Amino acid sequence: QYKFRDLTIEELKNVSKTYPNFTFSMNTYTFKDGSQKDLLNFSGTVPVKYGNSYNIPIQLWILDSHPFAPPICFLKPTANMGISVGKHVDAHGRIYLPYLQNWSHPKSTVIGLIKEMIAKFEEELPLYSLSSSDAARQSELLSYIAKITEGETDMKSRSKIGDKNEGSFNKITVVGAGDLGIACVLAVAAKGVADKVIVLDLSEGAAKGGTMDLEIFALPNVEISRDFSASADSKVVVVTVNSLGNAQTYLDVIQSNVDLFKGIIPAISHYSQNAILLVASHPVEVMTYVTWKLSAFPKSRVIGVGANLDSERFQYILTNLLKAEMLAKDAWVIGEAGADKVSSWTGYNLVANQVEEMAAHNSREKVANRAMEVLKGKGQRSWSVGLSVADLTDSILKDKRKVHSVSTLAKGCCNVNSEVFLSLPCILGIRGVIEMVELEENPLVQEKLQSSAGSIHDLQQQLKL
Protein backbone atom coordinates (compact mmCIF):
# COMPACT_ATOMS: atom_id res chain seq x y z
CA GLN A 1 0.00 0.00 0.00
CA TYR A 2 2.53 2.59 -1.14
CA LYS A 3 1.11 6.13 -0.91
CA PHE A 4 3.22 7.43 -3.81
CA ARG A 5 3.42 4.27 -5.91
CA ASP A 6 4.26 5.87 -9.27
CA LEU A 7 7.10 7.97 -7.82
CA THR A 8 8.51 4.92 -6.04
CA ILE A 9 8.37 2.70 -9.13
CA GLU A 10 10.00 5.36 -11.30
CA GLU A 11 12.87 5.80 -8.86
CA LEU A 12 13.45 2.06 -8.48
CA LYS A 13 13.61 1.72 -12.27
CA ASN A 14 16.48 4.21 -12.19
CA VAL A 15 18.20 2.19 -9.47
CA SER A 16 17.85 -0.99 -11.51
CA LYS A 17 19.44 0.68 -14.54
CA THR A 18 22.40 1.99 -12.54
CA TYR A 19 22.91 -1.11 -10.37
CA PRO A 20 21.63 -4.10 -12.38
CA ASN A 21 22.97 -6.58 -9.78
CA PHE A 22 20.31 -5.53 -7.24
CA THR A 23 17.40 -7.90 -6.67
CA PHE A 24 13.98 -6.60 -5.58
CA SER A 25 11.40 -8.32 -3.40
CA MET A 26 8.53 -7.74 -0.95
CA ASN A 27 9.23 -8.95 2.59
CA THR A 28 7.94 -8.35 6.09
CA TYR A 29 9.93 -5.81 8.09
CA THR A 30 9.61 -5.66 11.87
CA PHE A 31 10.14 -2.27 13.46
CA LYS A 32 11.67 -1.60 16.87
CA ASP A 33 8.23 -1.42 18.49
CA GLY A 34 7.37 -4.90 17.21
CA SER A 35 4.92 -3.74 14.52
CA GLN A 36 5.29 -5.36 11.10
CA LYS A 37 4.71 -4.23 7.55
CA ASP A 38 5.26 -5.69 4.10
CA LEU A 39 7.85 -3.45 2.44
CA LEU A 40 9.73 -3.38 -0.82
CA ASN A 41 13.42 -4.03 -0.36
CA PHE A 42 16.40 -4.59 -2.57
CA SER A 43 19.71 -6.30 -1.98
CA GLY A 44 22.93 -6.13 -3.89
CA THR A 45 26.53 -4.98 -3.77
CA VAL A 46 28.07 -1.56 -4.23
CA PRO A 47 31.63 -1.12 -5.58
CA VAL A 48 34.07 0.42 -3.11
CA LYS A 49 37.74 1.23 -3.68
CA TYR A 50 39.83 1.03 -0.53
CA GLY A 51 43.29 0.22 -1.83
CA ASN A 52 41.76 -2.77 -3.60
CA SER A 53 38.26 -3.00 -5.06
CA TYR A 54 35.52 -4.49 -2.89
CA ASN A 55 31.86 -5.31 -3.42
CA ILE A 56 30.00 -4.34 -0.23
CA PRO A 57 26.66 -6.16 0.24
CA ILE A 58 23.78 -3.96 1.38
CA GLN A 59 20.01 -4.15 1.80
CA LEU A 60 17.66 -1.16 1.60
CA TRP A 61 14.06 -1.22 2.86
CA ILE A 62 11.72 1.23 1.14
CA LEU A 63 9.07 2.69 3.48
CA ASP A 64 5.50 3.04 2.22
CA SER A 65 5.78 6.84 2.50
CA HIS A 66 8.72 6.88 0.04
CA PRO A 67 10.04 9.13 -1.49
CA PHE A 68 9.16 11.49 1.36
CA ALA A 69 10.79 9.24 3.96
CA PRO A 70 14.32 7.81 3.62
CA PRO A 71 15.02 4.07 3.24
CA ILE A 72 16.20 1.92 6.15
CA CYS A 73 19.70 0.69 5.28
CA PHE A 74 21.70 -2.33 6.44
CA LEU A 75 24.94 -4.07 5.60
CA LYS A 76 24.39 -7.74 4.70
CA PRO A 77 27.73 -9.38 5.59
CA THR A 78 28.39 -13.00 4.66
CA ALA A 79 29.68 -15.55 7.19
CA ASN A 80 33.32 -14.69 6.42
CA MET A 81 32.84 -10.91 6.86
CA GLY A 82 33.06 -8.91 10.08
CA ILE A 83 31.43 -5.50 10.68
CA SER A 84 33.75 -2.57 11.35
CA VAL A 85 31.72 -0.43 13.74
CA GLY A 86 32.25 3.25 12.98
CA LYS A 87 30.50 6.58 12.74
CA HIS A 88 28.35 5.35 9.83
CA VAL A 89 27.70 1.71 10.84
CA ASP A 90 26.61 0.20 14.15
CA ALA A 91 27.31 -3.29 15.51
CA HIS A 92 24.12 -4.65 13.94
CA GLY A 93 24.98 -3.42 10.45
CA ARG A 94 22.54 -0.49 10.46
CA ILE A 95 23.85 2.26 8.20
CA TYR A 96 23.68 5.92 9.27
CA LEU A 97 24.55 8.71 6.83
CA PRO A 98 24.08 12.50 6.69
CA TYR A 99 22.17 11.90 3.45
CA LEU A 100 19.54 9.92 5.39
CA GLN A 101 19.27 12.51 8.15
CA ASN A 102 18.83 15.35 5.64
CA TRP A 103 16.52 13.42 3.31
CA SER A 104 14.17 15.73 1.43
CA HIS A 105 12.15 14.89 -1.70
CA PRO A 106 12.72 15.58 -4.60
CA LYS A 107 16.34 16.56 -3.89
CA SER A 108 17.13 13.23 -2.24
CA THR A 109 17.10 10.01 -4.27
CA VAL A 110 18.11 6.39 -3.72
CA ILE A 111 20.84 6.80 -6.37
CA GLY A 112 22.21 9.80 -4.47
CA LEU A 113 22.04 7.83 -1.23
CA ILE A 114 24.04 4.94 -2.70
CA LYS A 115 26.64 7.35 -4.09
CA GLU A 116 27.16 8.89 -0.64
CA MET A 117 27.26 5.40 0.87
CA ILE A 118 30.08 4.44 -1.50
CA ALA A 119 31.95 7.68 -0.73
CA LYS A 120 31.71 7.15 3.03
CA PHE A 121 32.69 3.46 2.76
CA GLU A 122 35.76 4.48 0.75
CA GLU A 123 36.79 6.66 3.70
CA GLU A 124 36.10 3.93 6.26
CA LEU A 125 35.63 0.38 5.02
CA PRO A 126 32.59 -1.09 6.87
CA LEU A 127 33.54 -4.80 6.54
CA TYR A 128 36.66 -6.91 6.94
CA SER A 129 37.59 -10.54 6.19
CA LEU A 130 37.44 -13.05 9.03
CA SER A 131 39.76 -15.94 9.67
CA SER A 132 38.19 -19.39 9.48
CA SER A 133 38.10 -19.64 13.29
CA ASP A 134 36.34 -16.28 13.60
CA ALA A 135 33.85 -17.17 10.87
CA ALA A 136 32.03 -19.60 13.17
CA ARG A 137 31.54 -16.89 15.78
CA GLN A 138 30.44 -14.51 13.04
CA SER A 139 27.62 -16.86 12.07
CA GLU A 140 26.23 -16.41 15.59
CA LEU A 141 26.36 -12.62 15.17
CA LEU A 142 24.58 -12.86 11.81
CA SER A 143 21.87 -14.94 13.45
CA TYR A 144 21.49 -12.24 16.10
CA ILE A 145 21.27 -9.53 13.42
CA ALA A 146 18.62 -11.53 11.59
CA LYS A 147 16.57 -11.67 14.79
CA ILE A 148 16.79 -7.90 15.13
CA THR A 149 15.58 -7.45 11.58
CA GLU A 150 12.73 -9.81 12.40
CA GLY A 151 12.01 -7.92 15.61
CA GLU A 152 12.65 -10.74 18.10
CA THR A 153 15.23 -8.98 20.29
CA ASP A 154 13.28 -5.74 20.15
CA MET A 155 10.18 -7.53 21.40
CA LYS A 156 12.20 -8.83 24.35
CA SER A 157 13.60 -5.40 25.20
CA ARG A 158 10.13 -3.99 24.83
CA SER A 159 8.91 -6.28 27.60
CA LYS A 160 11.44 -4.63 29.95
CA ILE A 161 9.53 -1.38 29.88
CA GLY A 162 7.57 -2.53 32.91
CA ASP A 163 4.15 -3.73 33.78
CA LYS A 164 2.49 -1.01 31.74
CA ASN A 165 0.81 -2.18 28.59
CA GLU A 166 1.20 -0.39 25.28
CA GLY A 167 -1.98 1.63 25.70
CA SER A 168 -0.91 3.19 29.01
CA PHE A 169 2.77 3.79 28.18
CA ASN A 170 3.19 7.51 27.55
CA LYS A 171 6.00 8.17 25.11
CA ILE A 172 6.80 11.65 23.81
CA THR A 173 9.22 12.47 20.99
CA VAL A 174 10.77 15.92 20.68
CA VAL A 175 12.08 16.57 17.17
CA GLY A 176 15.05 18.93 17.28
CA ALA A 177 17.85 19.39 19.81
CA GLY A 178 18.27 23.15 19.68
CA ASP A 179 17.50 25.48 22.59
CA LEU A 180 13.74 25.08 22.14
CA GLY A 181 13.91 21.31 21.80
CA ILE A 182 16.03 20.91 24.93
CA ALA A 183 13.74 23.31 26.82
CA CYS A 184 10.75 21.15 25.86
CA VAL A 185 12.53 17.98 26.99
CA LEU A 186 13.43 19.47 30.38
CA ALA A 187 9.94 20.89 30.93
CA VAL A 188 8.19 17.65 29.94
CA ALA A 189 10.56 15.63 32.14
CA ALA A 190 9.98 18.00 35.07
CA LYS A 191 6.20 17.81 34.59
CA GLY A 192 6.39 14.03 34.87
CA VAL A 193 3.82 13.38 32.16
CA ALA A 194 5.90 10.96 30.06
CA ASP A 195 7.24 7.48 30.78
CA LYS A 196 9.86 8.04 28.08
CA VAL A 197 11.05 11.11 26.17
CA ILE A 198 12.89 10.61 22.88
CA VAL A 199 15.05 13.47 21.62
CA LEU A 200 15.56 13.28 17.87
CA ASP A 201 18.79 15.18 17.21
CA LEU A 202 18.79 15.90 13.46
CA SER A 203 21.79 18.25 13.46
CA GLU A 204 24.60 17.43 11.07
CA GLY A 205 27.28 17.19 13.74
CA ALA A 206 27.45 16.62 17.47
CA ALA A 207 28.80 20.13 18.02
CA LYS A 208 25.71 21.61 16.37
CA GLY A 209 23.28 19.70 18.53
CA GLY A 210 22.20 20.57 22.04
CA THR A 211 22.32 17.03 23.38
CA MET A 212 25.86 16.86 24.79
CA ASP A 213 24.82 18.10 28.23
CA LEU A 214 21.86 15.72 28.25
CA GLU A 215 24.32 12.90 27.63
CA ILE A 216 26.68 14.13 30.36
CA PHE A 217 23.95 14.63 33.00
CA ALA A 218 21.80 11.67 31.99
CA LEU A 219 18.12 12.16 32.84
CA PRO A 220 15.91 9.20 33.71
CA ASN A 221 13.59 8.16 30.87
CA VAL A 222 15.26 10.51 28.34
CA GLU A 223 16.81 8.88 25.28
CA ILE A 224 18.76 10.64 22.52
CA SER A 225 18.64 9.29 18.98
CA ARG A 226 19.33 10.27 15.38
CA ASP A 227 17.08 7.52 14.05
CA PHE A 228 13.42 8.22 13.23
CA SER A 229 12.47 4.67 14.19
CA ALA A 230 13.28 5.52 17.83
CA SER A 231 10.10 7.65 17.84
CA ALA A 232 7.84 4.67 17.05
CA ASP A 233 4.50 4.61 18.87
CA SER A 234 4.83 8.05 20.45
CA LYS A 235 1.63 9.43 21.91
CA VAL A 236 2.75 13.02 21.25
CA VAL A 237 5.42 14.26 18.85
CA VAL A 238 6.63 17.83 19.48
CA VAL A 239 8.22 19.48 16.43
CA THR A 240 10.68 22.25 17.33
CA VAL A 241 13.04 22.40 14.34
CA ASN A 242 13.62 25.54 12.30
CA SER A 243 15.82 25.84 9.24
CA LEU A 244 19.05 27.77 9.74
CA GLY A 245 19.63 28.37 6.04
CA ASN A 246 20.81 31.56 4.35
CA ALA A 247 17.42 32.59 2.98
CA GLN A 248 17.11 36.29 2.18
CA THR A 249 13.35 36.95 2.24
CA TYR A 250 10.65 35.97 4.73
CA LEU A 251 9.09 33.71 2.10
CA ASP A 252 12.47 32.03 1.50
CA VAL A 253 12.84 31.40 5.24
CA ILE A 254 9.44 29.72 5.42
CA GLN A 255 10.08 27.72 2.24
CA SER A 256 13.34 26.53 3.78
CA ASN A 257 11.36 25.34 6.81
CA VAL A 258 8.86 23.61 4.52
CA ASP A 259 11.69 21.77 2.75
CA LEU A 260 13.04 20.70 6.14
CA PHE A 261 9.61 19.40 7.18
CA LYS A 262 9.32 17.34 3.98
CA GLY A 263 12.10 15.12 5.25
CA ILE A 264 10.71 14.88 8.79
CA ILE A 265 6.92 14.79 8.98
CA PRO A 266 6.26 11.78 6.67
CA ALA A 267 8.82 9.70 8.58
CA ILE A 268 7.44 10.74 11.98
CA SER A 269 3.89 10.04 10.79
CA HIS A 270 4.93 6.62 9.55
CA TYR A 271 6.39 5.50 12.88
CA SER A 272 3.64 7.01 15.09
CA GLN A 273 0.46 6.80 13.07
CA ASN A 274 -1.83 7.54 16.02
CA ALA A 275 0.19 10.37 17.56
CA ILE A 276 -0.83 13.94 18.30
CA LEU A 277 1.54 16.22 16.36
CA LEU A 278 2.31 19.36 18.37
CA VAL A 279 4.10 22.04 16.34
CA ALA A 280 6.28 24.69 17.99
CA SER A 281 8.29 25.72 14.90
CA HIS A 282 7.93 29.18 13.36
CA PRO A 283 5.76 30.63 11.99
CA VAL A 284 3.53 28.32 13.97
CA GLU A 285 0.31 28.82 11.96
CA VAL A 286 1.95 28.05 8.62
CA MET A 287 4.12 25.20 9.89
CA THR A 288 1.11 23.56 11.57
CA TYR A 289 -0.71 23.74 8.24
CA VAL A 290 2.33 22.24 6.48
CA THR A 291 2.49 19.45 9.09
CA TRP A 292 -1.21 18.71 8.58
CA LYS A 293 -0.75 18.45 4.81
CA LEU A 294 2.43 16.34 4.92
CA SER A 295 1.17 13.96 7.60
CA ALA A 296 -2.34 13.47 6.15
CA PHE A 297 -3.50 13.20 9.79
CA PRO A 298 -6.99 14.35 10.77
CA LYS A 299 -7.14 18.01 11.78
CA SER A 300 -7.90 17.08 15.41
CA ARG A 301 -4.45 15.47 15.77
CA VAL A 302 -2.34 18.31 14.33
CA ILE A 303 -2.02 21.21 16.76
CA GLY A 304 0.20 24.28 16.98
CA VAL A 305 1.33 25.72 20.32
CA GLY A 306 -0.28 28.95 19.12
CA ALA A 307 -1.26 31.44 21.81
CA ASN A 308 -1.34 29.01 24.75
CA LEU A 309 1.54 30.78 26.48
CA ASP A 310 0.06 34.23 25.84
CA SER A 311 -3.37 33.10 27.08
CA GLU A 312 -1.97 31.67 30.30
CA ARG A 313 0.00 34.86 30.89
CA PHE A 314 -3.04 37.00 30.00
CA GLN A 315 -5.24 35.18 32.52
CA TYR A 316 -2.51 35.43 35.17
CA ILE A 317 -2.13 39.20 34.62
CA LEU A 318 -5.88 39.72 34.87
CA THR A 319 -6.17 37.67 38.05
CA ASN A 320 -3.00 38.55 39.95
CA LEU A 321 -1.97 42.00 38.72
CA LEU A 322 -5.30 43.62 37.81
CA LYS A 323 -7.42 41.66 40.31
CA ALA A 324 -10.04 40.87 37.63
CA GLU A 325 -10.49 37.22 38.52
CA MET A 326 -14.03 36.90 37.13
CA LEU A 327 -12.91 38.33 33.79
CA ALA A 328 -9.85 36.07 33.58
CA LYS A 329 -11.95 32.91 33.75
CA ASP A 330 -13.18 33.32 30.18
CA ALA A 331 -10.36 35.42 28.69
CA TRP A 332 -8.22 34.22 25.78
CA VAL A 333 -5.56 35.44 23.41
CA ILE A 334 -6.43 34.17 19.95
CA GLY A 335 -5.65 34.53 16.26
CA GLU A 336 -2.20 34.86 14.79
CA ALA A 337 0.86 34.64 17.03
CA GLY A 338 2.91 37.80 17.28
CA ALA A 339 1.79 41.39 16.90
CA ASP A 340 -1.57 40.46 15.33
CA LYS A 341 -2.88 38.47 18.29
CA VAL A 342 -6.10 39.70 19.86
CA SER A 343 -7.96 39.15 23.13
CA SER A 344 -11.39 37.59 23.21
CA TRP A 345 -13.89 36.08 25.63
CA THR A 346 -16.13 33.07 26.04
CA GLY A 347 -19.17 32.56 28.24
CA TYR A 348 -19.46 36.22 29.26
CA ASN A 349 -23.05 36.71 30.36
CA LEU A 350 -23.00 38.39 33.79
CA VAL A 351 -25.66 41.06 33.26
CA ALA A 352 -29.23 41.03 32.07
CA ASN A 353 -30.12 44.32 30.35
CA GLN A 354 -28.44 45.97 27.38
CA VAL A 355 -27.31 49.17 29.14
CA GLU A 356 -25.55 47.29 31.92
CA GLU A 357 -24.06 44.89 29.38
CA MET A 358 -22.59 47.78 27.36
CA ALA A 359 -21.09 49.37 30.48
CA ALA A 360 -19.63 46.03 31.56
CA HIS A 361 -18.25 45.49 28.04
CA ASN A 362 -16.49 48.88 28.04
CA SER A 363 -15.04 48.27 31.50
CA ARG A 364 -13.84 44.83 30.46
CA GLU A 365 -12.18 46.20 27.32
CA LYS A 366 -10.22 48.74 29.38
CA VAL A 367 -8.95 46.01 31.68
CA ALA A 368 -8.14 43.78 28.70
CA ASN A 369 -6.18 46.55 27.00
CA ARG A 370 -4.14 47.10 30.17
CA ALA A 371 -3.44 43.37 30.38
CA MET A 372 -2.37 43.23 26.73
CA GLU A 373 0.03 46.14 27.31
CA VAL A 374 1.65 44.24 30.17
CA LEU A 375 1.74 41.13 27.98
CA LYS A 376 3.69 42.96 25.26
CA GLY A 377 6.67 43.25 27.58
CA LYS A 378 6.91 39.50 28.01
CA GLY A 379 9.16 37.75 25.51
CA GLN A 380 8.80 34.15 24.42
CA ARG A 381 12.08 32.55 25.42
CA SER A 382 12.79 28.90 24.79
CA TRP A 383 12.22 27.88 28.40
CA SER A 384 8.84 29.63 28.55
CA VAL A 385 7.66 27.96 25.34
CA GLY A 386 8.97 24.67 26.73
CA LEU A 387 6.79 25.10 29.82
CA SER A 388 3.81 25.81 27.56
CA VAL A 389 4.51 22.64 25.56
CA ALA A 390 4.67 20.60 28.79
CA ASP A 391 1.33 22.13 29.83
CA LEU A 392 -0.27 21.05 26.55
CA THR A 393 1.15 17.52 26.61
CA ASP A 394 -0.09 17.16 30.20
CA SER A 395 -3.64 18.00 29.12
CA ILE A 396 -3.44 15.64 26.15
CA LEU A 397 -1.88 12.58 27.81
CA LYS A 398 -3.99 12.86 30.98
CA ASP A 399 -7.13 13.48 28.91
CA LYS A 400 -7.91 16.50 31.08
CA ARG A 401 -10.46 18.04 28.70
CA LYS A 402 -8.95 21.41 29.57
CA VAL A 403 -9.40 24.47 27.34
CA HIS A 404 -6.28 25.88 25.67
CA SER A 405 -5.79 28.51 22.97
CA VAL A 406 -3.95 26.49 20.31
CA SER A 407 -3.46 26.65 16.55
CA THR A 408 -6.20 24.60 14.93
CA LEU A 409 -7.88 24.51 11.53
CA ALA A 410 -10.04 27.64 11.60
CA LYS A 411 -12.07 27.05 8.45
CA GLY A 412 -15.76 27.51 9.24
CA CYS A 413 -15.13 29.57 12.37
CA CYS A 414 -15.67 33.36 12.49
CA ASN A 415 -16.48 33.36 8.75
CA VAL A 416 -13.02 32.06 7.85
CA ASN A 417 -13.39 30.14 4.57
CA SER A 418 -9.79 29.13 3.82
CA GLU A 419 -7.67 26.26 5.13
CA VAL A 420 -5.57 28.14 7.67
CA PHE A 421 -4.61 27.48 11.27
CA LEU A 422 -5.32 30.11 13.91
CA SER A 423 -5.22 30.05 17.70
CA LEU A 424 -8.67 29.41 19.12
CA PRO A 425 -9.90 28.06 22.47
CA CYS A 426 -10.11 24.26 22.15
CA ILE A 427 -10.83 21.42 24.56
CA LEU A 428 -7.83 19.07 24.50
CA GLY A 429 -7.73 15.40 25.39
CA ILE A 430 -6.10 12.13 24.43
CA ARG A 431 -7.51 12.40 20.89
CA GLY A 432 -6.21 15.93 20.41
CA VAL A 433 -8.75 18.69 19.74
CA ILE A 434 -12.06 17.37 21.03
CA GLU A 435 -14.12 20.50 20.57
CA MET A 436 -13.69 24.17 19.72
CA VAL A 437 -15.12 26.53 22.34
CA GLU A 438 -17.51 29.14 21.00
CA LEU A 439 -16.34 32.74 21.19
CA GLU A 440 -18.53 35.74 21.88
CA GLU A 441 -19.68 37.58 18.77
CA ASN A 442 -17.45 40.61 18.41
CA PRO A 443 -17.25 42.20 14.93
CA LEU A 444 -13.81 43.73 15.60
CA VAL A 445 -12.35 40.40 16.72
CA GLN A 446 -13.87 38.58 13.74
CA GLU A 447 -12.47 41.21 11.40
CA LYS A 448 -8.96 40.73 12.82
CA LEU A 449 -9.23 36.95 12.54
CA GLN A 450 -10.38 37.16 8.94
CA SER A 451 -7.54 39.58 8.14
CA SER A 452 -4.99 37.18 9.66
CA ALA A 453 -6.54 34.26 7.81
CA GLY A 454 -6.31 36.14 4.52
CA SER A 455 -2.64 37.05 4.89
CA ILE A 456 -1.70 33.53 6.04
CA HIS A 457 -3.61 31.97 3.15
CA ASP A 458 -1.88 34.24 0.64
CA LEU A 459 1.50 33.22 2.07
CA GLN A 460 0.62 29.51 1.95
CA GLN A 461 -0.34 29.79 -1.71
CA GLN A 462 3.23 30.85 -2.53
CA LEU A 463 4.82 27.82 -0.84
CA LYS A 464 5.96 24.71 -2.70
CA LEU A 465 4.60 21.74 -0.82
N, C-alpha and C positions, 0 to 999 in steps of 0.2 A: 504494500500500500504506500508507494512512494508519492509524496505530495507534488513533486516537480519531476514527474517521470520523464518527460521529453528532454528536459535539460540534463538529467542524469544520464540517459541513454546516449545523448549526443557527446557528452564529455567522455564516457567510457569507450565510445568508438574511437575517439582521439587517442586514448590510452592504448588501446589495442593496436592501433597503427604504429605508434611509437615504440611500444614494448610488446612485440608479438608473442613473446614467451609466456606472458601472463595467462593464467586460466581463471575463468569467472564461474561463480556458483552461488546458489542461495543456501545459506546455512543458518542455524539458530545461534544467536549470540546472547550470552548471559551477562547482564550488567552487574555492577558492584552490589546493587541492592537486591539482587536475586531475580529481578524481572527478566523476561526473555522476549526476543523478537527475531523474526526471520529477516535477515539482512543480506544484501548483495555483498560479496567479498571477492577479492582477487588475490591470487598468490603468484609469485614469480621471483626472479632475481634481477638485481640492478647491478650494473658494472661499476666497480670502484677501483681506482688506481692508488695503491699505497705501496710504492716501490714496485711490486708486482701487480698484476691485474687479478681482481677477485670478483666473483659473482655472489652478492650478498642476498640471501633469501628473505623475503618480506611477505607480509600479508596485510592488506588494507580492508577494513570493514566500512561500508558506505552506509551512513545513517539515512533514515527515511526522510529526513528534512534536507538532505543534500540537494543543491550545492550551497545552501545557506549555513550548514553546519559542517565542520571539518571531519574527515575520516578518522577512525581509530586505527592506529598503526602498531604493528608488532614485527619484531624479527621472528623468523621461523628456522632456528638453527637445527642442523641435523645432529645425529648422535655423536659425531666426532668434532663438533664445534662447541666452543665455550663462549659465553657472553662477557664482553668487556664492559662492565658497568662504568658509565661516564655521565657527563652532563646532558647527553641526549638519549641515553638508554638506561632503563633500570634493570634490576636483577631478574625480572620476569620477562624481559624482552620488549616491554612497552617503549615506544619511541616518542620522544618529546622534542619538538622543534619550534623555533620562533614563528615559522610559517604557519603552524597549526594554531598557535596562540593568537596570531594576528589575522586569522582567516576571515576574508570578507569577499563575498560574491559581488560582482563577477571578476574582480581582480585576482582572486585566488582560484587555482585550478589543481586538479590531481597531478597533471604534468609538471606544473611549477613546484608542487610539493615533492615529487620524486626527484626533481633536479636539485632542490635544496638538500634533500636526504643524501644524495650522492655526494654533494659538496661537503656536508658535515662529516660523512663517513670517511671521506678522503683526508680530513683533518685528524680524525680519531676513529680508527678501525673498530667496529662494534663487535667483531667476532675473532676468535683465534682457534687454531687447530689443537686438539687434545691428543695426548698420548693414548695408547690403547688401554692402559690401566685407568686413566681418568675417564675414558669414554663410558665405562660402565656406570660410574657415578653420575655422569652427565645424563644418562638415560633416565635416572631417577628425577633429576631436575626438570627434564622435559615433561615427564609425567605430571610433575607438580604444576608446571606452567599450563599444561593442557587442562588441569582441573580448575585453574583460575579462569581460563577462557570459558570454561563450562560453568563457572560460578560456584563450584563446590566449596572452595576455601572461603569465598566471600560469604556464603550462606552460614558457615561455621562462625566466622567472625561477627556476623550480624547477630547471632544468638547471644553474643557476649554483651550486647547493649544493656541487658537487664531483663527484668520481668515485664517491662512494658511491651505491649504489642504494638504493631505498626501504626494502628490508628491513633494511639495515645502518645506516640513518640514525637515530640515537637522539635523539628530540625529547621533551622534558619540558615540560608546562604546569603552572604553579603558579597556582591560582585564589585570588586575594586578595593585596592589596599592603599589608597591615598589618605589624606587627612580625614575626609568625610567618611570613608569606608571604615577606618580604624575607630573613629568616634562612634559609629553605629555599632560596631562589634562590642566596644567597651560598655556602651549604654545598655545594649540588649543583655550582655552578660551580667551587668549589675542589677538589671531589672529581674533577672531570674526567670524569664519566660520561656527559655529554650533549653532543651536537653542537650543539644549540640548546635554549635555555630560554626559554619564553614566559611572561611575567608578565601575567596577566589582572587588570587593575586595575578593579574593579567599584564603586569608591567614587563618590559623587555629584559630587564636585568634586576638583580637583587638590590642593587643600590638605588634603583628608581622606585622600588616598592616601599611600603610602610610597615612591612611585616617583621623586620629584623628584631625589633624590641619585643614583639609578641612571642617570637621564638626564644628570645633570651629569658623573658619573664613569663614562662609558659602558664597560660590560664586554663583552668579546668574546663573541659567540654568545648574548647576552641581548637579548631584544626585548620591549618593553612595548606592550600593546594593550588596548583596551576592547571588542574585537570577538571574539565567541566563535569565529568562523570562523578566527581566527589559530591556534587550538589544533588544527586539523585534523591527523589522523594522528599524534597524540602516542602514544608508547609507554607513558608513565606520566603520569597527571594527578593532581597533589597538591592536595587541597582543604583550604584553611586558613581559610576565611571563618567568622566568627561574627557573629550579629546583635547590633547595638548598640542595640536598641530599649529602650523604657521598661517592659518587662514587670516585674510585681510578684512573681510566684511562680516557683518553679523550673520548674514545668510550663509556665508562660507563656514563660519564657526558651527552653525547648527547642522549644516550638511556633513561636516566632518564628524559630528556626534552621531548622525544618522548612519554614516558608513561604519562607524565603530559598533553601533548596535546591531547592524546586519550580521556581524560575526559572533554576536553574543546571545541575543534573544532567542533565535531558533534553537540553539544548542541547549540553553537553559530550559526552554519550553519542552524540549524533547525529554530531558531527564526528570523533570518535575511537572508532569502534565496536569496535575490537580492543584498546583500551587497558586497562592495569591502573589501577584507581581506588584511590588511596591517601589515606585520610581522616585528617586531623589536627585537625579541628574538634571542639569539645566539646559534650556528653559523647561521647567517641569511640565507645563501644559503640553508643549509640543512633543517632548520626549515620552510622555505617557501615551499620547496618541500613536507615536511611532511604535512603542512597545506593544500596544493593542493590535496594531496592524501586522507586525512581524510575528507575533505569537499566535494570532488567530484564536486567542482566548475570549471567552465571553466578557462583556464590558464590566460585569460585577467583580471579576477577578483581576482587573488591571486598574491600579489606583496610584495616583500621584500624591506625594506628601503635601502638596498644595499649601493651603493657609492654616494647617493645623497648629503650627507653632504660633503664628500671629493671633489666631483665635484664642488659644490658651492664654497668651499674654494679655490680650484685649480683655478677657473675662477677669483675669487677675487684677488688672489695673482698675477696672470698674469696681470690683469688690473691695480691694485692699487699699487703693490709693484714693479713689473718689467716693468710696462708701456707698456705691449704688448696687447693692447686692441683688435686689429684685430685678434690676435691668440686666445684670450680667448673666442671669440664668438662661436667657434666650438670645444672647448677643453673639454674633458671628462675624468674622472677617471672611469675605467670599470673593469670587471672581478670579482675576489674573494676579499671580504673585508679583510683587514689586510695587512700583508706584501707582499702578492702576487698581489695586485692591480697594474694596469698599466694605463698609460695615452694614450689617443687616440684622433682622430680628425674626424670631419665630415665636408663635404662641403668645403674642402681646395683646391682651384683651382685659385690661385691668379696670376700665371705666365703661360706663353705660351710655351716656349721651355724647353727642357729636362735639359740643363745645369743650367739655372736659377732655375728650379724646384728643382734640387738636392741641389743647394746652399741654397735655401730657406728652404728645408727640414732639412739640417744640422743645420742651424741657429735656426730653430724652436725647434729641439731636444735639443739643448743646453739650450734654455730658459725653455723648459718643465722640463728638469732634475733639473734646479735650483728651479723651482716651486715645484717639488716633494720633494726636500730636505727640503724646508721650511715647506711643508705639513707634513713631518714626525714628526716635533716637536709639532704638534697640536693633543692633545688627544681627545677622544670622550667621554666627560662627559655626564651624563644623561640630563642635561639641553640643551646641544648642539644637542643631538639626538632628544630631544623633539621639538626643533625649526625646525629641519629637517622634523619631522613627521607632524607638523603643516603646513609646506610649501607644503608637498605632499597632505594633505587633502584639502588644499585651492585649489590646481589645479584640484583635482578630483571633489569636490562639486560644484565649480564654472565653471566646464567644460572649463577650460582655454586652453586646447590643448597645454600645455607647455611641453617642452622636459625636462625629468629628467633621470638621471642614476639610475635605480632601478633594483632589482633582478627580473628577469623574466625568463620564460622557454626558454633556449638558444638552444634547439635542432633545428638543421637546419641552425644555424647561425655560421659563421666562421668555418665550417666543424666540428661542434660539433654534434655527433650522439647519445648521451645519454640524458636521461631525467634528466637534472640538471638545476638549476637556477643560473644565473650569472648576474652581473650588466651590463646593456647595455642601451644606450640612447633610451628612449621610449616616445612617445607622450601620455600624460595622460589626461583623461576626465572623465565624469560622468560614463562611462562604464568601467573604468579602463584603461588598456593598449589598446590604439586605434591602434597604429602602432609603429613598431620598426624602428628607424632611421638608415640608412645605414652608416656603418663605412668605412673609407678609407682602401684600401687593404695594409696591412703592415704585411709581413711574421712573423716578430718577435712578434708582438701583437697577431696574430692568434696562434702562437706556445704557448704563455703564456696562452691564453684562453683555448686551448685544454689541456694543462697540468693541469690547475685548474679543468677543467671539468672531467678529468680522475681521479684525486685524490678524488674529491667530490663524483663521481659515485662509486668508490671503497668503500668509507666510507658508503654511503647509502645502499650498498648491504649487509653490516654487521648489519644493524639495523633491529629490529623486529617491523614491523608495524602492 
